[in-house]
Amino acid sequence: MKIGFIGLGNVGGKLAASALRNGFDLTVRDLDKTAAQSLLDNGAHWAESPREMAEAVDVIITCLPSPAASAAVMEAEDGILAGISAGKIWAEMSTTDESEVKRLGEKVRNTGAEAVDCPVSGGCHRAATGNISIFAGCERSTFETLLPLLTCLGRRVLHTGPLGSASVLKVVTNYLATVHLVALGEALTTSKKAGMDLATAYEAIRISSGNSFVHETESQVILNGSRDINFTMDLVIKDVGLFQSIADRHKVPLEISPLVLDIFKDGQDRYGPREWSPNIVARLEEACETKLLADGFPAEMVDDEPEEAGYEVTVRG
C-alpha cells in the first residue's frame, strides 16, 4: 500500500513519520518543504503537486489546518481530484466540517475512489508514538481496507459510521477538552487564591472525580509556565465554532459553548491567534494578580507509553 501525506504540521508530520517508521512506502507534500526534510532523509518521496501524489499512491491523506485549506488542496487545477481514480482512497485527517467533508467526499466517489474522514484525538505527544486515537467515518468495506494503516498511525481506532460521522465526533471531543481547559484554569486559580499548594492541588484533582485527560496533560504545561501543548487559540476557536455550528443546525440551545467561544476570542484578542491554548489561564492570572506555577512539571508532554500495535475499538451492544 503506497501512502501519500499532505500537511506536515504539528500533528501531520508525526503521523507521517509513524507511517514511514512502520514500513509504508510514503510520499509527502507541504507548502513548506523544510517540514518534510527529516521524512525525505529517511526514505520518503516528494510530490510536486497533490495531483502528482494522487496519481502515484493508493491512499492520499490530508491533515490541514482548516476546511478551506482542504478544499484548496482537493479542488485546485493540480489538486487531488485531478489525479485520484477508482480503487484509491482519500483519507481526511484534518479537523473539519461534516458538511464539507461530505461535499468533497461526493466528488471523490464520482471518480470511483472512496472517501474517509479519520481525525485523531489524544495530543501531539501521542501522535509521535503512534498511540493516538483515530475516528473513521466511511463504508465498512473501506474501513477494513484502511485498518492496517490506521492501526500503525494510532492505537485505538473506532469506526464511527458513514462519512462525516467522525468529523462530528471529533469536534464534540475537542469541545469537551476546551471546556475542561477553561474549568481547570478556574479551579487552579481558585486553589491558589485559597492558599493551596498547586503541586498538591494537581495531585488532588488527578486522583479524584475531577480528573480528566486535559488535566493530566495541559495542567502540567500550565504549571510549568511553558503552556506549550502544540495547539493554538485560533484552532480552538475554529473547532468550538464547528461544534457550535452543528448544534445550531440541529437547534440545540447550548449555553456553555457560546461562553467558551467568547472566552477564547478574548484570549485571542489579548495574546494573539497563535498563542498556545493553555495560556487562556493568563486572563485569570492577570485578573487575580497571581501566577499558576509549580516546580516539577514538564515544559512539554512526552508520551511515556511504549508504541503498541493498534486495534479496532468496538461499540457496546
N, C-alpha and C positions, 0 to 999 in steps of 0.2 A: 504494500500500500504506500503510494507516494503522497506526501503531505505538503501542502503549501500553507504558509502562515503570513498574514498581512497585519501589521500592527505590533510593534515590539517594545511597547511601553512597560510600565511598572509590572503589569500582570502578563501581558502578551509575551514579553521576552523570556520570562521564566517558564511559561507553558511551552513555548517553542523549544527551550533548552531541554525540557523533560522529554519531548518527542525525540529529539536528537540523541539524548542520553540513553533512551530505550531502543535505539537502533533503527528508527524510521528514516527513510530517505526524505530529507527535508529541504524545501525551497522556501526562501523568506523574502520579504519586502517591507520597507518602511520608508516614509518620506525622508528620514534621517538615516543614511546608510551606515553611519558610525554605530547606530544602535544594533546593527546586525553583525558587527565585526567579529565579536567573540564566537558567534554561531558559524560564521564563514570560516574562521580559523580552525574550527572543529569539524569541518566537513559539510556544512550546509551549502546549498546552491543559492545564487541570487537571481531574482526575476526582474527584468527591466520594466515590466508593467503587470498589472493584475491580469490582463488578457493573456499574456505570455505564461503566467503562472497557471491560470485555469486550463490552458491547453496542455500543460505538461504534467499535471498531477491528478490524483484520484479524489482527494479531499482538499477543499480550499477553506481555510479557517480565517475569519476576520475577527480581530479583537481591537476595537477602535473606541475613541472617547465619546462619540455621540451618534445618534441616528443619522444626522446629516452627513457625517464622515463615512458611515457605512454605505449610505445611498450613493455618495460620490464615487466610492471605490467600485460599487456594483454597476452603476449605470453610465459611467463615463464611456467615451468612444473606445478607449482601450481598457475598459473595465472587465470585471469578472463575467458579466452576462455576455460579453462579446466573445468569450473563449470557452465557456462551460458547455458541456454537451451531455448526452444520455450516458447513464451509468456512473456519473460523478456526483459528489455531494458538496453542497455549500453548508458550512457549519458556522453560524453566527455566535461567537463567544462574547460579544460586546453586551453591556447592559443597555437594552434598547426598548423601544415602544412596541407593544404587542401588535398594534395595527400596522406598524411599519415593517416588522419582520414578516408578517403575513403578506403584505403587498409585494415585497421583494421575493418572498418565497414562491408566490404565484408565478412571477416572471422566471424564476429558476425552473419550476416544474414545466413551464411551457417549452423549455429547451430539452426536456426529457431527463433532466437531472433531479436530485432530491434536495430538500432543504431541512435544516435542523437549527433550532435555537438552543444553544447549550452554554449559558452563562455559568460562571463559577462563583463560589462563596467560601470564605474562610481566611482571607487575608493574603497579602503578597508573600509572607513568610512560608505559608503552606503551598502556594503556587510554586515556590522554588524547589520544594522537596517532592512534589507530586502527591502531596497529601491533602490537597484542596478538595472540596465537594463540587460536583457538577450536576446541574439540572439539564435534562434533554427533552425537548418537545418536538415530536416527529412521529411518522408512522412506525409501528413496532418493528417492521422488517428493516427499516433504515437504521433504527436504534441498534439492532443486533449486529448489523454490518459495522457500525461505528464503535461498538462497545470495546473491542480490543484496543483501540486508540484511546478512548476516554478513560479506560482503567489504567493507562500509563500516565495520562495527564493528571488524574485525580484518584483519590482513594474511594470515596463514596459517590456512586453515580445513580441518579434517580430519573427514571423515565416518567415524565410528568403528564404525558398525554399528547394531544396534537400540537402542531406548530403554533407557537405563540404562548403556550401554557407555561413554558419555562421562563419566559420573559416576565410574565405576570408575577410568578412566584419569586423571581429574583428581586424585583423592586419591592415586593412585600417584605422580604427578609432584610433588604437594605434599609427600608423604612424603620423596621423594628430596631435594627442596630443603631440608627440615628437617634431614636427615642431613648434608647439605653444610654447613649453617649451624653445627651443633654441631661438626663436624670442623674448620671454619675457625677457630672460637674456640680450639680446642686447638692448631691449627697456628700461629696468630698469637701466642698466649701463649707457646708453647714457643720460637718465634723470638725474642720479646722477651727472655725469660729467658736465652737463649743469647747475647745481646748483639747481635742483628741489628737494623739499622735497619728500622723497619716499612714505610716507603715502598718501600725496596728489596725487602723480603720480599713486599710486594704485587705488585710487577712480576715478581719471580721466579716466583711462583705463576701470574700471569696469562699468562706466555709458555711455561708448562710443561705437562706432562701432568696436573698437579694442578689445572688451571684449571676453572672452571665458571661458568655464568650467575650463580649465587649469589655467587661470589667477585667478579665484575665489578660487581655491584650492591651487595649487602649489606655486603661488606667495606669499601666506600668510606664508607658512613654509620657503620659501626663506628669506623673510623679517624678520621673527623671528630668523633665523640663525640655526634652527634645521635641515632644509632640509629633514625632515622625512615625506615621503609620502608613506612608506611601499612598495617602488618599487626601484629596484636597477639597476645600469648601465648595468650589464650583461644581464638582462631581456630586457632592451631597445634594446640592440644590437641584441638579439635573435629576437624580434618582428619586428624591422625595417628590419632585414635581411630576415625574412619571407615575408614581404611586397615586398622587392626588388626582391626576387625570383619569386613571382607571376608576377611582371612587366617584368622581364627578360623572363619568359616563354611565355609571350604574346607580346614580342618585343616592349614594351613601353619604349621610350628613356628618362628615368627620369633624372632630373638634380638636384633637391633638395635632394632626398633620399640618393644618394651616399655621398653628403656633410654632411648630418646629421649623417650618419654612421661613417664617418671619425672623426667628432667632438666627438662622444661618444666613439669611440675606443681610441682617445687621452685621453679623460677623464678617461677611464678605466685604461689606462697605468699610468696615474698620481696618481689616487686616489684609485684604486683597483676595482675589478669587483663587490664587494658587497657594494660599496659606494651608498648612496641614489642618485637617478637620478637627483633631482633638484640641487644637488651640481655641476652639469655641469657648473653653473654660476661662479664657482670658477676660471675657466680658464680666464674669462674676469676680474674678481676681481683682479687676480694676474697681468694680463697684464696692467691694468689701475691703479694699486695700490690704490684700494678702496674697500669698503665693502658694500654690499647690505643689510642693516639692518635698521629696523624702529621699534619704540615702538608700542605696542598694538596688535601685531599679534600672533596667537597661535602657539605652538610648534608642534601640530599635528591636523589633521582635525577630527572633530566630527560632525556627521550628526545631525542637529538640527530639521529635519523634523520628525514628528511622523510616526511610522510604519503604512502603509496603505495596504489594500488588493491590490494585483497586478491585472493587466488586460492585455489583448492582444492589442497590437498596430496594427492597420490596415493600410495597404498600400493604398495611394491615387489612385483613379481611378479603 
